[in-house]
Amino acid sequence: MRTAFHMKLRPGCADEYRKRHAAIWPELLRSLREAGISDYTIWLEPESGILFAQRRMKSPDRVCALREDPVFRRWQEFMEDLLEQNPGGSGPLWSTLQEVFHMD
């Protein structure tokens, strides 16, 4: 199953966001793969700071379990200064996108 979502960078954080993803932790990649995530891509719209992400996943339940993974939680904390956050500190502000067209 493919899913997509968007997040928003804080102003002036695009270069640092790229830098951190260029050096993504191998243990985070392992956690994502173990959760059934593959073919994961993030794009940036530079003018607005909007990030668009698309990924394939085997099971939404396995992906939800990532919230309890210590490596994933450390990554979320590491990235929180770059991304707009949900009120109350529950992670980055994001929205799921609905697919309206796909061409194979």
Rosetta blueprint (number, residue, H / E / L):
1 M L
2 R E
3 T E
4 A E
5 F E
6 H E
7 M E
8 K E
9 L E
10 R L
11 P L
12 G L
13 C L
14 A H
15 D H
16 E H
17 Y H
18 R H
19 K H
20 R H
21 H H
22 A H
23 A L
24 I L
25 W L
26 P H
27 E H
28 L H
29 L H
30 R H
31 S H
32 L H
33 R H
34 E H
35 A L
36 G L
37 I E
38 S E
39 D E
40 Y E
41 T E
42 I E
43 W E
44 L E
45 E E
46 P L
47 E L
48 S L
49 G L
50 I E
51 L E
52 F E
53 A E
54 Q E
55 R E
56 R E
57 M E
58 K L
59 S L
60 P H
61 D H
62 R H
63 V H
64 C H
65 A H
66 L H
67 R H
68 E H
69 D L
70 P H
71 V H
72 F H
73 R H
74 R H
75 W H
76 Q H
77 E H
78 F H
79 M H
80 E L
81 D L
82 L L
83 L E
84 E L
85 Q E
86 N L
87 P L
88 G L
89 G L
90 S L
91 G L
92 P E
93 L L
94 W E
95 S E
96 T E
97 L E
98 Q L
99 E L
100 V L
101 F L
102 H L
103 M L
104 D L
